[in-house]
Amino acid sequence: MTTSFPKNKIKILLLEGISDVAVGNLQAKGYTQINCLKGALTGEELHEAIKDIHVLGIRSKTQIDALALSHAEKLICIGCYCIGTNQVDLKEAGRRGIPVFNAPYSNTRSVAELVISSMIQLIRQIPEKNKQAHAGVWLKDSKNCFELRGKTLGIIGYGHIGSQLSVLAENMGLDVIYYDVNPKLPLGNAKNVTSINELLEKSDVVSIHVPENSTTENIINKNNIGLMKKTAVLINYARGTVVDLDALKNALIDKKILGASIDVFPIEPKSKGDSFATVLQNIENVILTPHIGGSTEEAQANIGADVSNKIISFIDTGNTMGSHSLPEINLPIQEGTRRILHIHNNIPGMLSAINSCMASKNINIVGQYLNTNQEVGYVVLDIKSDIDTTDDLQDVLSDIEGTIRTRVLY
């Protein structure tokens, strides 16, 4: 498909070592101006890099706030090549008519497998035994070392990762209980519990899989970590703010729980090789990893394919399915038409004003779809292809009060 804005003029910047699969997908669809950087960018360096960019791809380290977006006046869309989108100011992106895409399911298996491996290592006290063996100490001991079979896994957050972990764990002989703020049907023989406190009291292994927001901050804290069994272990592969690390440190030192595995931290280094510090360093039976839950070749390839396909679909067709900043629309391509995108503030009378513009130009609308969220409305218009020019029409549509952005797609 030939878009009104030639693909070879669209500038794409991919930061933080995004998978070559993403690059290959974009190139296969005709996008040639692709610049890839290994690390994240911040401050003025970021602002300078994105000022002429049309498509931006990031992972979790690059922060795209309102100030950064103000420097990216040509930006068409943002791809977050990771699970979350909390590194982007979604409201500001929506106000500027910029869809933000991510890959919420692509690394599910990688995280679930790593949690399983951490369970086994912690419940057998492998971290401390490994450390002693490297130091020349033969610490052969079965005290407080257990099998997983027959133990209870408590999952906080029964979404895509939590539910897949549930299936894997049950196949290994664990009993599974879970807690989620939203009603979720169990997979297999998993059982729902009514509170986090109940889950902490009953579980031998606690694994957290929740998003980062005001309701999940420090959900494991000094007030409830004491409810865990002394032989229980805690695993956090979700977000760095959901566990009070000082409370966890005290519980580990005081032997109130057996161990912990932490992959995410409140403050993390920007780039590979940077220095890192946490209060959990040098504590017995603690596994610390540098946010690698989804860092497998398979997961990064899946993420690269997923997000790049969403970007391509938006630029080529206006499809916003999976966007976190604009209303979701997926209007099928209609042969013999031209397509116009209109993004606007969600105020009364916008669709009427758009249709009045069409009528004033004697333009027949072949297909039309509107969707809104609290702040933004998004209309996709298909019109007859025999229209001589859409330049004047685009100007008229852009002049409608409340318009954020108008594009003649093809």
C-alpha distance (Angstrom), angle and dihedral (degrees) to the residues before:
residue distance angle dihedral
M1 . . .
T2 3.80 . .
T3 3.79 112.9 .
S4 3.80 123.0 -156.0
F5 3.78 90.1 -115.3
P6 3.84 105.6 55.3
K7 3.79 113.7 -117.6
N8 3.80 92.8 -134.0
K9 3.82 88.5 63.5
I10 3.80 95.0 52.7
K11 3.81 109.4 103.4
I12 3.79 115.7 -146.0
L13 3.82 125.3 -168.4
L14 3.81 119.1 -167.6
L15 3.81 116.3 -170.5
E16 3.81 135.0 -171.1
G17 3.79 99.6 33.8
I18 3.79 99.0 -65.1
S19 3.81 114.3 -165.4
D20 3.80 119.9 -83.0
V21 3.80 86.3 -126.4
A22 3.81 88.0 73.6
V23 3.79 91.2 50.9
G24 3.79 91.5 48.2
N25 3.81 92.5 50.3
L26 3.80 92.5 50.3
Q27 3.79 93.4 46.4
A28 3.80 91.5 48.7
K29 3.80 89.0 58.1
G30 3.80 93.9 51.8
Y31 3.80 102.9 -92.8
T32 3.80 108.5 136.5
Q33 3.81 107.6 162.4
I34 3.79 97.5 80.3
N35 3.80 121.2 148.3
C36 3.81 117.9 -170.6
L37 3.82 125.8 -164.4
K38 3.80 126.5 -175.2
G39 3.80 99.4 -142.3
A40 3.78 140.1 46.7
L41 3.80 122.8 -95.9
T42 3.79 128.8 -139.2
G43 3.80 140.3 -175.0
E44 3.78 120.5 -11.8
E45 3.79 91.8 -7.1
L46 3.81 89.5 59.9
H47 3.80 93.3 43.5
E48 3.80 91.7 52.2
A49 3.80 92.9 46.7
I50 3.81 95.7 52.9
K51 3.81 101.8 39.6
D52 3.84 94.0 97.7
I53 3.80 98.1 26.8
H54 3.81 122.9 118.6
V55 3.82 98.7 -172.7
L56 3.81 125.3 30.3
G57 3.80 124.9 -166.3
I58 3.82 120.0 -167.8
R59 3.78 140.8 159.2
S60 3.81 125.9 -147.5
K61 3.82 102.8 -59.8
T62 3.80 103.3 59.7
Q63 3.80 110.7 84.4
I64 3.80 115.2 -148.0
D65 3.79 105.7 -168.1
A66 3.80 130.8 163.5
L67 3.79 91.7 -84.0
A68 3.80 92.3 53.4
L69 3.81 91.3 47.7
S70 3.80 90.2 52.1
H71 3.82 87.8 61.9
A72 3.82 93.1 51.0
E73 3.80 102.8 68.9
K74 3.81 93.7 155.0
L75 3.80 95.4 49.5
I76 3.82 113.1 130.5
C77 3.81 100.4 177.0
I78 3.81 145.0 -14.0
G79 3.79 126.6 -134.2
C80 3.81 118.0 -157.9
Y81 3.80 103.5 -158.4
C82 3.81 92.9 -155.8
I83 3.79 140.9 57.6
G84 3.81 99.8 -85.3
T85 3.79 136.7 56.0
N86 3.82 98.9 -166.0
Q87 3.83 89.8 111.3
V88 3.81 89.2 69.6
D89 3.81 127.6 69.2
L90 3.80 94.2 -124.2
K91 3.80 96.3 -174.9
E92 3.79 92.1 53.2
A93 3.80 90.8 45.8
G94 3.80 89.1 52.6
R95 3.81 91.8 48.6
R96 3.80 87.8 55.3
G97 3.81 93.8 46.9
I98 3.82 94.0 -112.2
P99 3.83 117.7 141.8
V100 3.79 116.6 -143.8
F101 3.81 117.8 -151.5
N102 3.80 131.5 -171.9
A103 3.81 140.6 170.3
P104 3.81 106.1 -112.5
Y105 3.80 97.3 171.8
S106 3.80 107.3 30.3
N107 3.82 99.2 94.1
T108 3.80 97.6 37.2
R109 3.79 95.0 113.6
S110 3.81 94.2 45.9
V111 3.80 92.7 54.6
A112 3.80 93.7 44.1
E113 3.81 92.6 51.5
L114 3.81 92.5 49.4
V115 3.80 90.9 50.9
I116 3.80 89.8 53.1
S117 3.80 91.1 51.5
S118 3.81 91.4 48.1
M119 3.80 91.3 51.5
I120 3.78 91.6 55.8
Q121 3.79 94.3 46.1
L122 3.80 94.8 47.5
I123 3.78 97.6 44.9
R124 3.83 88.9 51.1
Q125 3.85 91.7 43.5
I126 3.79 91.2 -123.7
P127 3.85 96.5 156.6
E128 3.82 93.2 62.6
K129 3.82 94.0 39.5
N130 3.80 90.2 49.6
K131 3.81 91.4 49.9
Q132 3.81 92.1 49.8
A133 3.81 93.1 46.4
H134 3.81 90.1 53.9
A135 3.80 87.5 50.9
G136 3.81 91.2 52.3
V137 3.82 96.5 -104.1
W138 3.84 118.9 134.1
L139 3.82 100.8 -144.0
K140 3.81 99.4 176.9
D141 3.80 105.3 164.5
S142 3.81 136.9 135.5
K143 3.80 97.2 -159.6
N144 3.82 110.9 126.0
C145 3.80 91.0 -0.8
F146 3.79 114.6 126.3
E147 3.80 145.4 174.7
L148 3.78 118.0 -112.4
R149 3.79 92.0 -136.0
G150 3.77 110.7 105.0
K151 3.81 94.1 11.8
T152 3.81 124.4 120.2
L153 3.78 121.6 -112.2
G154 3.79 115.2 -158.5
I155 3.81 115.1 -158.7
I156 3.80 119.4 -162.8
G157 3.80 105.6 -158.6
Y158 3.82 115.3 26.3
G159 3.80 99.2 -154.2
H160 3.79 128.1 121.9
I161 3.81 95.8 -53.5
G162 3.79 96.1 36.5
S163 3.80 93.6 49.7
Q164 3.82 94.0 47.0
L165 3.80 89.5 48.5
S166 3.79 86.7 51.8
V167 3.81 91.9 57.7
L168 3.82 94.4 46.3
A169 3.80 92.3 47.2
E170 3.77 94.3 48.7
N171 3.81 90.1 51.8
M172 3.81 87.0 56.9
G173 3.78 91.8 55.4
L174 3.81 101.4 -97.4
D175 3.78 124.5 137.1
V176 3.81 109.2 -126.7
I177 3.78 129.2 -147.9
Y178 3.78 124.9 172.0
Y179 3.78 143.3 -171.7
D180 3.80 125.9 -154.6
V181 3.79 131.0 166.1
N182 3.81 88.7 -133.6
P183 3.82 122.8 57.7
K184 3.81 108.9 -98.1
L185 3.77 128.5 -178.1
P186 3.82 111.4 -125.2
L187 3.78 123.9 -116.9
G188 3.79 116.5 -135.0
N189 3.78 112.4 -22.5
A190 3.82 97.2 -27.5
K191 3.79 115.3 138.2
N192 3.78 129.5 -146.2
V193 3.81 119.9 -129.3
T194 3.78 125.7 -158.8
S195 3.81 101.3 -127.9
I196 3.78 144.9 18.3
N197 3.79 89.4 -117.9
E198 3.80 91.6 57.4
L199 3.80 89.8 49.1
L200 3.82 92.8 50.0
E201 3.79 92.3 50.3
K202 3.81 94.8 50.6
S203 3.81 102.7 38.6
D204 3.79 131.2 94.9
V205 3.80 89.8 -171.0
V206 3.81 123.8 29.0
S207 3.81 118.0 -163.7
I208 3.80 122.4 -176.2
H209 3.82 123.7 -147.2
V210 3.81 109.2 163.8
P211 3.82 134.4 125.2
E212 3.78 124.1 -105.3
N213 3.79 113.0 -100.1
S214 3.78 141.2 118.6
T215 3.81 92.7 -79.2
T216 3.81 95.4 53.6
E217 3.81 99.4 45.4
N218 3.82 109.2 123.4
I219 3.80 94.1 -11.6
I220 3.81 83.7 158.4
N221 3.79 105.3 54.6
K222 3.80 145.0 141.7
N223 3.80 90.9 -77.1
N224 3.80 97.2 58.6
I225 3.80 108.6 20.2
G226 3.80 87.8 81.3
L227 3.80 88.8 65.8
M228 3.81 90.4 71.0
K229 3.78 121.7 98.4
K230 3.80 116.7 -100.2
T231 3.80 88.0 -120.9
A232 3.83 93.7 48.8
V233 3.80 127.2 106.8
L234 3.80 130.9 -148.7
I235 3.82 125.4 -141.8
N236 3.81 125.3 -170.6
Y237 3.80 118.0 -174.5
A238 3.82 93.8 146.1
R239 3.82 118.2 76.6
G240 3.79 131.9 -28.0
T241 3.80 96.1 -121.3
V242 3.80 98.7 57.4
V243 3.83 95.9 79.6
D244 3.80 126.3 55.2
L245 3.80 97.4 -131.8
D246 3.82 94.0 -164.1
A247 3.79 90.2 55.4
L248 3.81 90.0 46.6
K249 3.80 91.0 49.7
N250 3.79 91.7 53.1
A251 3.80 92.0 47.5
L252 3.81 91.2 51.7
I253 3.80 95.3 46.1
D254 3.81 91.8 46.4
K255 3.85 89.8 48.9
K256 3.81 91.9 -121.4
I257 3.81 88.6 136.5
L258 3.80 130.5 23.7
G259 3.80 101.7 -125.7
A260 3.79 150.1 -39.6
S261 3.78 141.5 -136.9
I262 3.80 117.0 -153.8
D263 3.80 124.8 -176.6
V264 3.82 100.7 164.0
F265 3.80 130.6 54.0
P266 3.82 138.1 -169.5
I267 3.80 90.4 -116.1
E268 3.79 119.5 28.1
P269 3.82 132.1 -179.3
K270 3.78 116.6 -98.9
S271 3.79 98.0 -132.1
K272 3.78 143.1 24.3
G273 3.80 111.7 -84.4
D274 3.81 95.9 24.5
S275 3.80 118.1 133.1
F276 3.79 117.4 -92.5
A277 3.79 134.1 -166.1
T278 3.79 134.8 -178.6
V279 3.80 135.3 165.5
L280 3.81 88.6 -117.5
Q281 3.78 96.1 66.8
N282 3.82 117.7 119.3
I283 3.80 95.5 13.1
E284 3.81 119.5 135.1
N285 3.81 119.0 -99.8
V286 3.79 95.8 7.7
I287 3.80 124.0 132.9
L288 3.79 115.1 -156.5
T289 3.80 119.6 -172.6
P290 3.83 129.7 175.9
H291 3.83 101.4 -113.2
I292 3.80 94.0 -71.4
G293 3.80 100.1 141.3
G294 3.80 91.4 117.9
S295 3.79 97.0 26.0
T296 3.78 102.4 116.0
E297 3.78 127.6 118.4
E298 3.80 89.6 -117.0
A299 3.80 94.9 50.0
Q300 3.80 94.4 46.7
A301 3.81 90.9 48.5
N302 3.82 90.6 50.2
I303 3.81 91.3 47.6
G304 3.80 91.3 47.2
A305 3.79 91.2 52.8
D306 3.81 95.7 42.9
V307 3.80 99.1 49.5
S308 3.81 96.2 38.9
N309 3.81 90.0 51.3
K310 3.81 90.1 52.9
I311 3.81 90.8 49.6
I312 3.80 91.9 48.6
S313 3.80 91.7 47.8
F314 3.80 92.1 51.7
I315 3.80 95.2 48.0
D316 3.81 93.5 43.5
T317 3.82 100.7 39.9
G318 3.82 110.0 6.7
N319 3.82 91.3 -111.5
T320 3.82 110.1 159.9
M321 3.80 99.4 178.1
G322 3.80 106.6 143.8
S323 3.80 94.6 23.1
H324 3.81 116.9 140.5
S325 3.80 96.6 -164.5
L326 3.82 106.1 40.1
P327 3.81 130.8 46.6
E328 3.80 113.2 -90.5
I329 3.80 117.0 -105.5
N330 3.79 130.6 164.9
L331 3.82 110.5 175.4
P332 3.82 113.2 177.2
I333 3.80 118.1 -118.2
Q334 3.80 112.3 -96.7
E335 3.77 117.3 -154.3
G336 3.78 118.0 -121.1
T337 3.80 95.5 23.3
R338 3.77 140.1 109.4
R339 3.80 118.8 -135.2
I340 3.81 127.9 -139.0
L341 3.81 126.2 -173.6
H342 3.79 120.4 -152.7
I343 3.81 120.5 -172.9
H344 3.78 116.3 -174.8
N345 3.79 146.4 156.8
N346 3.79 111.3 -78.6
I347 3.79 98.0 -108.4
P348 3.82 131.0 136.3
G349 3.78 119.5 -85.6
M350 3.82 99.8 25.3
L351 3.80 97.0 120.5
S352 3.80 90.8 45.9
A353 3.81 90.3 51.6
I354 3.81 91.7 49.2
N355 3.80 92.2 49.7
S356 3.81 90.9 47.5
C357 3.81 88.7 56.1
M358 3.78 89.7 52.4
A359 3.79 92.2 48.6
S360 3.81 92.3 48.6
K361 3.81 88.3 57.6
N362 3.85 93.5 44.4
I363 3.79 89.1 -119.4
N364 3.78 119.7 159.3
I365 3.83 113.5 -137.6
V366 3.81 109.1 -140.8
G367 3.80 96.3 -179.5
Q368 3.78 135.3 4.3
Y369 3.79 135.4 177.6
L370 3.80 130.3 179.6
N371 3.79 128.7 -171.8
T372 3.79 129.3 168.7
N373 3.77 142.7 -170.8
Q374 3.80 125.9 -163.7
E375 3.80 94.3 -73.2
V376 3.81 109.9 15.7
G377 3.79 137.3 50.8
Y378 3.79 124.4 -160.3
V379 3.81 125.3 -162.7
V380 3.80 126.3 -173.8
L381 3.81 113.7 -162.7
D382 3.79 127.4 -168.2
I383 3.80 113.3 -165.1
K384 3.80 133.8 178.9
S385 3.79 111.2 -72.7
D386 3.81 95.5 -135.2
I387 3.80 91.8 78.6
D388 3.82 106.2 124.5
T389 3.78 96.7 -142.4
T390 3.77 137.5 -1.3
D391 3.82 96.6 -166.1
D392 3.80 94.1 94.2
L393 3.81 90.9 42.1
Q394 3.79 91.7 52.6
D395 3.80 90.3 51.5
V396 3.81 91.5 51.0
L397 3.80 92.6 48.3
S398 3.80 91.1 47.4
D399 3.80 89.9 54.0
I400 3.82 92.6 60.5
E401 3.78 108.0 113.1
G402 3.80 110.0 -106.8
T403 3.81 95.5 28.0
I404 3.81 114.3 144.5
R405 3.79 101.0 179.1
T406 3.79 138.8 -13.1
R407 3.81 125.0 -164.2
V408 3.77 132.0 -178.6
L409 3.77 97.9 -144.4
Y410 3.82 100.8 -171.7
